[in-house]
């Protein structure tokens, strides 16, 4: 299958590319920079130069492909007009792909997220559909609507699916939320969690996530919602304890009132209790995660070497 991928040189995309090539697919990756183009070429992919704002370029790439995987999102929102502008650009790209693939039965997959899906309980693939909740406005509301638009393309003979990634897609080289937590702990001299630290985050290893993307491309039914979740809910205190042990610093609870000062932009995400499951996804596609879970991956030590203080993008580490 000839597959066009946006975000092909990103954290998840750069694992999806070899996963697809290893399975015999031909990959064409969108590259907006020379560095991205070089990394794609080195991985054995073809390069399609452009950005997600160039809608005609996206249309032509999709039209000449057997399937599309859309992983790109403007995470540098501080420089691109804010989260709403990034969400709007994402919506336009999705609409462009949908029009190009209509009446073809070709696969179209986009990335979404599980964080905040069903606060306080385990979120499933059945959650998060329909009208946006009353509290959701602006960019998040736009992204939810874009996911629903993607699923609705099934009625236009597009084999569309949405893959929801947890807030932590971990592995060696990750500069997302876990790396940001390590950086904060190193800077503050304590490894912190909010309140009693019992709130839970789902997680998945990057290579397991890439495998699910391939399975979705190859055989997900039209209109499928999938969740790339290996760990349903890892208590944030357990994460803080691993970080504290590796950095040899105290592990402490931070009051909700002081969380903003201690964790900065990460506080709002870190306080969420947002476990999620992948039971329906596993039953549908036969996906079984085989790589280390979050705690075991942290214990391997690679998060504690090199540039671990680099901050994650404010939007998400998923796309």
BALOBA-1460 file (C-alpha; in Angstrom, 3 decimals):
// residues 319
<rec num="1" residu="x" x="0.000" y="0.000" z="0.000"/>
<rec num="2" residu="x" x="1.256" y="3.493" z="-0.876"/>
<rec num="3" residu="x" x="0.701" y="5.534" z="2.313"/>
<rec num="4" residu="x" x="0.964" y="9.284" z="2.786"/>
<rec num="5" residu="x" x="1.803" y="10.349" z="6.349"/>
<rec num="6" residu="x" x="1.794" y="13.793" z="7.930"/>
<rec num="7" residu="x" x="3.884" y="14.127" z="11.067"/>
<rec num="8" residu="x" x="6.068" y="11.343" z="9.694"/>
<rec num="9" residu="x" x="9.234" y="12.677" z="11.327"/>
<rec num="10" residu="x" x="7.577" y="13.352" z="14.699"/>
<rec num="11" residu="x" x="7.770" y="11.262" z="17.872"/>
<rec num="12" residu="x" x="5.069" y="8.768" z="16.897"/>
<rec num="13" residu="x" x="5.413" y="9.168" z="13.137"/>
<rec num="14" residu="x" x="9.107" y="8.292" z="13.154"/>
<rec num="15" residu="x" x="8.161" y="4.931" z="14.698"/>
<rec num="16" residu="x" x="5.229" y="4.404" z="12.331"/>
<rec num="17" residu="x" x="7.397" y="4.839" z="9.216"/>
<rec num="18" residu="x" x="9.695" y="1.828" z="9.847"/>
<rec num="19" residu="x" x="6.714" y="-0.185" z="11.138"/>
<rec num="20" residu="x" x="4.966" y="0.325" z="7.796"/>
<rec num="21" residu="x" x="8.049" y="-0.184" z="5.645"/>
<rec num="22" residu="x" x="8.869" y="-3.369" z="7.537"/>
<rec num="23" residu="x" x="5.392" y="-4.663" z="6.669"/>
<rec num="24" residu="x" x="5.951" y="-4.002" z="2.964"/>
<rec num="25" residu="x" x="4.186" y="-0.654" z="2.591"/>
<rec num="26" residu="x" x="5.534" y="2.272" z="0.577"/>
<rec num="27" residu="x" x="5.668" y="5.444" z="2.697"/>
<rec num="28" residu="x" x="5.540" y="9.061" z="1.562"/>
<rec num="29" residu="x" x="6.143" y="11.475" z="4.412"/>
<rec num="30" residu="x" x="5.247" y="15.172" z="4.602"/>
<rec num="31" residu="x" x="8.355" y="17.221" z="5.438"/>
<rec num="32" residu="x" x="8.426" y="20.945" z="6.093"/>
<rec num="33" residu="x" x="12.187" y="21.190" z="6.730"/>
<rec num="34" residu="x" x="15.456" y="19.852" z="5.360"/>
<rec num="35" residu="x" x="16.054" y="18.005" z="8.626"/>
<rec num="36" residu="x" x="12.693" y="16.232" z="8.422"/>
<rec num="37" residu="x" x="13.301" y="15.360" z="4.773"/>
<rec num="38" residu="x" x="16.708" y="13.912" z="5.601"/>
<rec num="39" residu="x" x="15.356" y="11.769" z="8.433"/>
<rec num="40" residu="x" x="12.596" y="10.390" z="6.204"/>
<rec num="41" residu="x" x="15.035" y="9.570" z="3.427"/>
<rec num="42" residu="x" x="17.315" y="7.819" z="5.905"/>
<rec num="43" residu="x" x="14.340" y="5.752" z="7.117"/>
<rec num="44" residu="x" x="13.584" y="4.611" z="3.576"/>
<rec num="45" residu="x" x="10.563" y="6.817" z="2.920"/>
<rec num="46" residu="x" x="9.811" y="9.139" z="0.032"/>
<rec num="47" residu="x" x="9.601" y="12.846" z="0.806"/>
<rec num="48" residu="x" x="6.708" y="15.169" z="-0.001"/>
<rec num="49" residu="x" x="7.768" y="18.733" z="0.834"/>
<rec num="50" residu="x" x="5.153" y="21.047" z="2.318"/>
<rec num="51" residu="x" x="3.113" y="21.910" z="5.392"/>
<rec num="52" residu="x" x="-0.391" y="21.121" z="6.615"/>
<rec num="53" residu="x" x="-1.387" y="24.664" z="5.619"/>
<rec num="54" residu="x" x="-0.752" y="23.876" z="1.938"/>
<rec num="55" residu="x" x="-4.128" y="22.281" z="1.259"/>
<rec num="56" residu="x" x="-3.639" y="21.751" z="-2.462"/>
<rec num="57" residu="x" x="-0.404" y="19.887" z="-1.747"/>
<rec num="58" residu="x" x="-2.202" y="17.710" z="0.798"/>
<rec num="59" residu="x" x="-5.023" y="17.028" z="-1.654"/>
<rec num="60" residu="x" x="-2.686" y="15.911" z="-4.423"/>
<rec num="61" residu="x" x="-0.658" y="13.702" z="-2.078"/>
<rec num="62" residu="x" x="-3.806" y="12.025" z="-0.765"/>
<rec num="63" residu="x" x="-5.264" y="11.571" z="-4.225"/>
<rec num="64" residu="x" x="-2.160" y="9.685" z="-5.391"/>
<rec num="65" residu="x" x="-1.985" y="7.448" z="-2.299"/>
<rec num="66" residu="x" x="-3.720" y="4.248" z="-1.256"/>
<rec num="67" residu="x" x="-4.241" y="5.580" z="2.265"/>
<rec num="68" residu="x" x="-3.518" y="8.552" z="4.536"/>
<rec num="69" residu="x" x="-2.283" y="8.736" z="8.132"/>
<rec num="70" residu="x" x="-2.608" y="12.223" z="9.632"/>
<rec num="71" residu="x" x="-0.410" y="12.616" z="12.723"/>
<rec num="72" residu="x" x="0.758" y="16.221" z="12.332"/>
<rec num="73" residu="x" x="-0.385" y="19.027" z="14.609"/>
<rec num="74" residu="x" x="1.077" y="22.481" z="15.202"/>
<rec num="75" residu="x" x="2.562" y="21.938" z="18.646"/>
<rec num="76" residu="x" x="4.569" y="25.157" z="18.413"/>
<rec num="77" residu="x" x="1.344" y="26.990" z="19.230"/>
<rec num="78" residu="x" x="3.155" y="29.905" z="20.860"/>
<rec num="79" residu="x" x="4.396" y="30.833" z="17.384"/>
<rec num="80" residu="x" x="1.471" y="29.795" z="15.210"/>
<rec num="81" residu="x" x="-1.428" y="31.857" z="16.542"/>
<rec num="82" residu="x" x="-2.434" y="29.799" z="19.568"/>
<rec num="83" residu="x" x="-4.205" y="26.491" z="20.097"/>
<rec num="84" residu="x" x="-7.368" y="27.572" z="18.306"/>
<rec num="85" residu="x" x="-5.383" y="28.434" z="15.175"/>
<rec num="86" residu="x" x="-3.618" y="25.081" z="15.347"/>
<rec num="87" residu="x" x="-6.940" y="23.256" z="15.753"/>
<rec num="88" residu="x" x="-8.409" y="25.176" z="12.825"/>
<rec num="89" residu="x" x="-5.452" y="24.219" z="10.611"/>
<rec num="90" residu="x" x="-5.939" y="20.594" z="11.646"/>
<rec num="91" residu="x" x="-9.649" y="20.774" z="10.773"/>
<rec num="92" residu="x" x="-8.920" y="22.173" z="7.317"/>
<rec num="93" residu="x" x="-6.384" y="19.431" z="6.635"/>
<rec num="94" residu="x" x="-8.865" y="16.739" z="7.715"/>
<rec num="95" residu="x" x="-11.589" y="18.196" z="5.500"/>
<rec num="96" residu="x" x="-9.154" y="18.292" z="2.574"/>
<rec num="97" residu="x" x="-8.149" y="14.670" z="3.048"/>
<rec num="98" residu="x" x="-11.771" y="13.626" z="3.398"/>
<rec num="99" residu="x" x="-12.728" y="15.263" z="0.114"/>
<rec num="100" residu="x" x="-9.760" y="13.700" z="-1.692"/>
<rec num="101" residu="x" x="-10.541" y="10.201" z="-0.411"/>
<rec num="102" residu="x" x="-14.339" y="10.269" z="-0.736"/>
<rec num="103" residu="x" x="-15.943" y="7.349" z="-2.607"/>
<rec num="104" residu="x" x="-12.672" y="5.397" z="-2.681"/>
<rec num="105" residu="x" x="-12.906" y="3.007" z="0.311"/>
<rec num="106" residu="x" x="-9.312" y="3.954" z="1.080"/>
<rec num="107" residu="x" x="-8.136" y="4.160" z="4.713"/>
<rec num="108" residu="x" x="-7.817" y="7.507" z="6.472"/>
<rec num="109" residu="x" x="-6.533" y="7.599" z="10.039"/>
<rec num="110" residu="x" x="-6.072" y="10.589" z="12.338"/>
<rec num="111" residu="x" x="-4.562" y="10.957" z="15.804"/>
<rec num="112" residu="x" x="-6.518" y="12.141" z="18.819"/>
<rec num="113" residu="x" x="-6.111" y="11.843" z="22.593"/>
<rec num="114" residu="x" x="-7.552" y="10.158" z="25.674"/>
<rec num="115" residu="x" x="-6.722" y="12.808" z="28.293"/>
<rec num="116" residu="x" x="-9.886" y="14.174" z="29.888"/>
<rec num="117" residu="x" x="-12.048" y="11.683" z="27.992"/>
<rec num="118" residu="x" x="-13.965" y="10.471" z="31.058"/>
<rec num="119" residu="x" x="-12.603" y="12.204" z="34.180"/>
<rec num="120" residu="x" x="-12.560" y="10.015" z="37.277"/>
<rec num="121" residu="x" x="-13.392" y="6.763" z="35.526"/>
<rec num="122" residu="x" x="-11.919" y="4.515" z="32.859"/>
<rec num="123" residu="x" x="-12.646" y="5.984" z="29.447"/>
<rec num="124" residu="x" x="-13.458" y="3.616" z="26.590"/>
<rec num="125" residu="x" x="-13.678" y="3.826" z="22.836"/>
<rec num="126" residu="x" x="-17.407" y="4.546" z="23.241"/>
<rec num="127" residu="x" x="-16.765" y="7.771" z="25.168"/>
<rec num="128" residu="x" x="-16.077" y="11.183" z="23.680"/>
<rec num="129" residu="x" x="-18.592" y="11.136" z="20.839"/>
<rec num="130" residu="x" x="-21.454" y="13.458" z="20.002"/>
<rec num="131" residu="x" x="-21.664" y="17.147" z="20.922"/>
<rec num="132" residu="x" x="-18.802" y="18.610" z="22.952"/>
<rec num="133" residu="x" x="-19.371" y="18.847" z="26.719"/>
<rec num="134" residu="x" x="-20.593" y="22.220" z="27.967"/>
<rec num="135" residu="x" x="-17.237" y="23.020" z="29.593"/>
<rec num="136" residu="x" x="-15.318" y="22.412" z="26.356"/>
<rec num="137" residu="x" x="-14.836" y="25.454" z="24.147"/>
<rec num="138" residu="x" x="-12.373" y="26.835" z="21.620"/>
<rec num="139" residu="x" x="-9.552" y="24.674" z="20.299"/>
<rec num="140" residu="x" x="-10.428" y="21.503" z="22.262"/>
<rec num="141" residu="x" x="-14.007" y="21.706" z="20.975"/>
<rec num="142" residu="x" x="-12.686" y="22.109" z="17.418"/>
<rec num="143" residu="x" x="-10.445" y="19.056" z="17.768"/>
<rec num="144" residu="x" x="-13.324" y="16.945" z="19.063"/>
<rec num="145" residu="x" x="-15.450" y="18.065" z="16.138"/>
<rec num="146" residu="x" x="-12.624" y="17.207" z="13.727"/>
<rec num="147" residu="x" x="-12.455" y="13.669" z="15.101"/>
<rec num="148" residu="x" x="-16.208" y="13.307" z="14.626"/>
<rec num="149" residu="x" x="-15.878" y="14.665" z="11.090"/>
<rec num="150" residu="x" x="-13.297" y="11.978" z="10.384"/>
<rec num="151" residu="x" x="-15.569" y="9.207" z="11.643"/>
<rec num="152" residu="x" x="-18.482" y="10.565" z="9.617"/>
<rec num="153" residu="x" x="-16.461" y="10.046" z="6.434"/>
<rec num="154" residu="x" x="-17.434" y="6.382" z="6.685"/>
<rec num="155" residu="x" x="-20.764" y="7.442" z="5.142"/>
<rec num="156" residu="x" x="-18.804" y="8.784" z="2.153"/>
<rec num="157" residu="x" x="-17.007" y="5.480" z="1.496"/>
<rec num="158" residu="x" x="-13.815" y="6.373" z="3.330"/>
<rec num="159" residu="x" x="-12.414" y="3.726" z="5.691"/>
<rec num="160" residu="x" x="-11.860" y="6.314" z="8.387"/>
<rec num="161" residu="x" x="-10.639" y="5.740" z="11.929"/>
<rec num="162" residu="x" x="-9.493" y="7.782" z="14.911"/>
<rec num="163" residu="x" x="-6.624" y="6.520" z="17.056"/>
<rec num="164" residu="x" x="-6.588" y="8.083" z="20.505"/>
<rec num="165" residu="x" x="-3.175" y="8.251" z="22.144"/>
<rec num="166" residu="x" x="-2.666" y="8.613" z="25.894"/>
<rec num="167" residu="x" x="-0.843" y="11.668" z="27.267"/>
<rec num="168" residu="x" x="2.299" y="9.599" z="27.665"/>
<rec num="169" residu="x" x="3.618" y="7.814" z="24.587"/>
<rec num="170" residu="x" x="6.922" y="6.821" z="26.139"/>
<rec num="171" residu="x" x="10.246" y="5.368" z="25.079"/>
<rec num="172" residu="x" x="13.922" y="6.168" z="24.654"/>
<rec num="173" residu="x" x="14.240" y="9.672" z="23.185"/>
<rec num="174" residu="x" x="10.902" y="10.954" z="24.488"/>
<rec num="175" residu="x" x="10.805" y="14.706" z="25.197"/>
<rec num="176" residu="x" x="7.141" y="14.791" z="26.231"/>
<rec num="177" residu="x" x="5.371" y="14.935" z="29.576"/>
<rec num="178" residu="x" x="7.588" y="12.387" z="31.364"/>
<rec num="179" residu="x" x="10.759" y="14.150" z="30.312"/>
<rec num="180" residu="x" x="9.245" y="17.445" z="31.456"/>
<rec num="181" residu="x" x="8.480" y="15.929" z="34.883"/>
<rec num="182" residu="x" x="12.057" y="14.713" z="35.177"/>
<rec num="183" residu="x" x="13.310" y="18.169" z="34.254"/>
<rec num="184" residu="x" x="11.082" y="19.848" z="36.847"/>
<rec num="185" residu="x" x="12.187" y="17.398" z="39.540"/>
<rec num="186" residu="x" x="15.834" y="17.951" z="38.728"/>
<rec num="187" residu="x" x="15.367" y="21.720" z="38.807"/>
<rec num="188" residu="x" x="13.292" y="21.806" z="42.015"/>
<rec num="189" residu="x" x="15.307" y="19.199" z="43.909"/>
<rec num="190" residu="x" x="12.162" y="17.201" z="44.747"/>
<rec num="191" residu="x" x="10.025" y="14.796" z="42.741"/>
<rec num="192" residu="x" x="6.473" y="16.013" z="43.131"/>
<rec num="193" residu="x" x="2.917" y="14.880" z="42.607"/>
<rec num="194" residu="x" x="-0.323" y="16.804" z="43.218"/>
<rec num="195" residu="x" x="-2.424" y="16.045" z="46.295"/>
<rec num="196" residu="x" x="-2.099" y="12.407" z="47.264"/>
<rec num="197" residu="x" x="-0.904" y="11.435" z="43.784"/>
<rec num="198" residu="x" x="-3.630" y="8.845" z="43.284"/>
<rec num="199" residu="x" x="-4.825" y="10.336" z="40.008"/>
<rec num="200" residu="x" x="-4.064" y="8.104" z="37.038"/>
<rec num="201" residu="x" x="-2.689" y="8.518" z="33.536"/>
<rec num="202" residu="x" x="-2.864" y="5.926" z="30.772"/>
<rec num="203" residu="x" x="0.299" y="5.250" z="28.789"/>
<rec num="204" residu="x" x="1.706" y="3.286" z="25.866"/>
<rec num="205" residu="x" x="5.167" y="2.539" z="24.540"/>
<rec num="206" residu="x" x="5.931" y="4.326" z="21.288"/>
<rec num="207" residu="x" x="6.611" y="1.075" z="19.402"/>
<rec num="208" residu="x" x="3.326" y="-0.470" z="20.541"/>
<rec num="209" residu="x" x="1.546" y="2.699" z="19.397"/>
<rec num="210" residu="x" x="3.177" y="2.451" z="15.971"/>
<rec num="211" residu="x" x="2.079" y="-1.166" z="15.647"/>
<rec num="212" residu="x" x="-1.522" y="-0.203" z="16.366"/>
<rec num="213" residu="x" x="-1.389" y="2.509" z="13.698"/>
<rec num="214" residu="x" x="-0.328" y="-0.105" z="11.150"/>
<rec num="215" residu="x" x="-3.099" y="-2.489" z="12.168"/>
<rec num="216" residu="x" x="-5.625" y="0.340" z="11.918"/>
<rec num="217" residu="x" x="-4.402" y="1.270" z="8.450"/>
<rec num="218" residu="x" x="-4.607" y="-2.317" z="7.263"/>
<rec num="219" residu="x" x="-7.862" y="-3.539" z="8.750"/>
<rec num="220" residu="x" x="-9.814" y="-1.123" z="10.967"/>
<rec num="221" residu="x" x="-13.460" y="-0.968" z="9.830"/>
<rec num="222" residu="x" x="-14.815" y="2.359" z="8.619"/>
<rec num="223" residu="x" x="-15.835" y="4.645" z="11.462"/>
<rec num="224" residu="x" x="-13.634" y="2.975" z="14.097"/>
<rec num="225" residu="x" x="-12.496" y="4.661" z="17.290"/>
<rec num="226" residu="x" x="-9.357" y="3.018" z="18.674"/>
<rec num="227" residu="x" x="-7.357" y="3.617" z="21.837"/>
<rec num="228" residu="x" x="-3.608" y="3.039" z="21.944"/>
<rec num="229" residu="x" x="-3.509" y="2.265" z="25.648"/>
<rec num="230" residu="x" x="-1.221" y="-0.304" z="27.295"/>
<rec num="231" residu="x" x="-1.302" y="0.928" z="30.930"/>
<rec num="232" residu="x" x="-4.906" y="1.826" z="31.805"/>
<rec num="233" residu="x" x="-3.951" y="4.123" z="34.653"/>
<rec num="234" residu="x" x="-0.577" y="4.673" z="36.288"/>
<rec num="235" residu="x" x="-0.829" y="6.666" z="39.553"/>
<rec num="236" residu="x" x="1.186" y="9.871" z="39.240"/>
<rec num="237" residu="x" x="2.663" y="9.202" z="42.677"/>
<rec num="238" residu="x" x="4.173" y="5.969" z="41.322"/>
<rec num="239" residu="x" x="5.770" y="7.981" z="38.521"/>
<rec num="240" residu="x" x="7.138" y="10.515" z="41.023"/>
<rec num="241" residu="x" x="8.591" y="7.710" z="43.131"/>
<rec num="242" residu="x" x="10.558" y="6.290" z="40.213"/>
<rec num="243" residu="x" x="11.855" y="9.753" z="39.322"/>
<rec num="244" residu="x" x="12.826" y="10.429" z="42.924"/>
<rec num="245" residu="x" x="14.670" y="7.132" z="43.186"/>
<rec num="246" residu="x" x="16.672" y="7.675" z="40.004"/>
<rec num="247" residu="x" x="17.546" y="11.297" z="40.828"/>
<rec num="248" residu="x" x="18.103" y="10.486" z="44.529"/>
<rec num="249" residu="x" x="15.806" y="13.304" z="45.672"/>
<rec num="250" residu="x" x="12.804" y="13.417" z="48.050"/>
<rec num="251" residu="x" x="9.341" y="12.502" z="46.759"/>
<rec num="252" residu="x" x="6.770" y="15.020" z="47.992"/>
<rec num="253" residu="x" x="3.121" y="15.904" z="47.591"/>
<rec num="254" residu="x" x="2.372" y="19.377" z="46.240"/>
<rec num="255" residu="x" x="-0.893" y="20.985" z="47.294"/>
<rec num="256" residu="x" x="-3.334" y="21.835" z="44.495"/>
<rec num="257" residu="x" x="-2.951" y="25.500" z="45.474"/>
<rec num="258" residu="x" x="0.814" y="25.379" z="44.909"/>
<rec num="259" residu="x" x="0.766" y="23.109" z="41.865"/>
<rec num="260" residu="x" x="0.793" y="25.934" z="39.322"/>
<rec num="261" residu="x" x="3.902" y="27.496" z="40.812"/>
<rec num="262" residu="x" x="5.693" y="24.161" z="41.115"/>
<rec num="263" residu="x" x="4.772" y="22.489" z="37.822"/>
<rec num="264" residu="x" x="4.026" y="25.499" z="35.627"/>
<rec num="265" residu="x" x="1.962" y="24.754" z="32.502"/>
<rec num="266" residu="x" x="2.070" y="21.038" z="33.303"/>
<rec num="267" residu="x" x="-0.017" y="21.411" z="36.488"/>
<rec num="268" residu="x" x="-3.402" y="21.406" z="34.786"/>
<rec num="269" residu="x" x="-2.641" y="18.186" z="32.921"/>
<rec num="270" residu="x" x="-0.903" y="16.503" z="35.848"/>
<rec num="271" residu="x" x="-3.896" y="16.940" z="38.148"/>
<rec num="272" residu="x" x="-6.280" y="15.036" z="35.879"/>
<rec num="273" residu="x" x="-7.498" y="11.576" z="36.806"/>
<rec num="274" residu="x" x="-8.048" y="10.185" z="33.330"/>
<rec num="275" residu="x" x="-7.543" y="6.408" z="33.019"/>
<rec num="276" residu="x" x="-8.500" y="4.762" z="29.741"/>
<rec num="277" residu="x" x="-8.838" y="1.250" z="28.377"/>
<rec num="278" residu="x" x="-8.184" y="-0.419" z="25.034"/>
<rec num="279" residu="x" x="-10.313" y="-3.531" z="25.523"/>
<rec num="280" residu="x" x="-12.483" y="-2.908" z="22.473"/>
<rec num="281" residu="x" x="-9.471" y="-2.020" z="20.332"/>
<rec num="282" residu="x" x="-7.694" y="-5.244" z="21.267"/>
<rec num="283" residu="x" x="-10.773" y="-7.303" z="20.527"/>
<rec num="284" residu="x" x="-11.307" y="-5.606" z="17.165"/>
<rec num="285" residu="x" x="-7.758" y="-5.693" z="15.799"/>
<rec num="286" residu="x" x="-5.951" y="-8.290" z="17.908"/>
<rec num="287" residu="x" x="-3.490" y="-5.644" z="19.129"/>
<rec num="288" residu="x" x="-1.381" y="-6.721" z="22.109"/>
<rec num="289" residu="x" x="1.256" y="-4.378" z="23.577"/>
<rec num="290" residu="x" x="4.571" y="-6.179" z="24.054"/>
<rec num="291" residu="x" x="6.988" y="-3.419" z="25.076"/>
<rec num="292" residu="x" x="7.710" y="-2.176" z="28.630"/>
<rec num="293" residu="x" x="4.986" y="-0.342" z="30.531"/>
<rec num="294" residu="x" x="5.567" y="3.193" z="31.776"/>
<rec num="295" residu="x" x="7.068" y="2.345" z="35.177"/>
<rec num="296" residu="x" x="9.381" y="-0.318" z="33.733"/>
<rec num="297" residu="x" x="10.401" y="2.058" z="30.940"/>
<rec num="298" residu="x" x="11.222" y="4.816" z="33.442"/>
<rec num="299" residu="x" x="13.241" y="2.315" z="35.453"/>
<rec num="300" residu="x" x="15.417" y="1.565" z="32.428"/>
<rec num="301" residu="x" x="17.059" y="4.929" z="33.066"/>
<rec num="302" residu="x" x="17.100" y="6.602" z="29.662"/>
<rec num="303" residu="x" x="14.850" y="9.434" z="30.885"/>
<rec num="304" residu="x" x="17.580" y="10.470" z="33.322"/>
<rec num="305" residu="x" x="20.376" y="10.995" z="30.817"/>
<rec num="306" residu="x" x="20.885" y="13.796" z="28.307"/>
<rec num="307" residu="x" x="18.440" y="16.639" z="27.657"/>
<rec num="308" residu="x" x="15.643" y="15.460" z="29.934"/>
<rec num="309" residu="x" x="14.851" y="19.005" z="31.084"/>
<rec num="310" residu="x" x="13.482" y="19.942" z="27.692"/>
<rec num="311" residu="x" x="9.834" y="20.982" z="28.029"/>
<rec num="312" residu="x" x="7.049" y="19.171" z="26.224"/>
<rec num="313" residu="x" x="4.801" y="21.066" z="23.817"/>
<rec num="314" residu="x" x="1.908" y="22.692" z="25.603"/>
<rec num="315" residu="x" x="-0.742" y="20.964" z="23.527"/>
<rec num="316" residu="x" x="0.112" y="17.271" z="23.826"/>
<rec num="317" residu="x" x="2.905" y="14.775" z="23.362"/>
<rec num="318" residu="x" x="0.746" y="12.640" z="21.158"/>
<rec num="319" residu="x" x="0.901" y="14.369" z="17.794"/>
